[in-house]
Amino acid sequence: MYTIGSFAALYSVEVLSRDDDKITVRLHNFPIQYANALRRICLNGVPVLAVDVVDIVQNTSVLADEGLAHRLGLVPLITERGRLNTPETCDCGREEGCANCRVLLTLDSGSAGETTTLTTARISSDNPSVRPVSDDIPIVQLAPSQRVEVECHARLGRGTDHAKWNASNVSILTGTEEEGLVLTVESAGAMDPADILLAGMDELAGRLESFRESASAIPAQS
């Protein structure tokens, strides 16, 4: 029977392949239930950044305000593991957040005299480490004299709350416990795939410890 302590002492991870988008590892001595829990956490349980609140200053584009906000929410933002707090764990305790748990992004298309495509290149961030994964993501096409000006607030969230916070596009588990289970994680773009795996392990360890504490608080039957 496995306990949290013996599990941590026994397992090992072998990197089989790795590139900018995907990592494949072999999990040695992982019980399949833990390996599958890790797979699911890597898919939608690792906190990543996404736009959560959009304040429309001006929008004369063909997109309604709701459509514009939706597109901005789906723009993947570079997320460095451990740099920001999730809102529920931040010490500020404020609903509007602070610099440790929120990032302000601004977008101003300016006024153009010809038809242009507004892209993520026009997004500015008050945190240098947080920015769109690409400058070439189209947001909306603007006709002459049309303009978009917005302020966005991004925060960490999990894919279990909304797909915009999914850390991975793909998380696949194959193999057997005897030979070593093989886990492949493909990043959705916000995080390095190795960081997703490491953050997933931290998340799994934290959930197991929380479960252990809850279980130990159950009174024993007399």
Helices and strands as residue ranges (DSSP letters): H 4-10, E 12-18, E 22-28, H 32-44, E 48-59, H 65-73, E 103-108, E 116-119, G 120-122, E 123-125, E 138-142, E 148-157, G 163-165, E 168-174, E 181-187, H 193-216
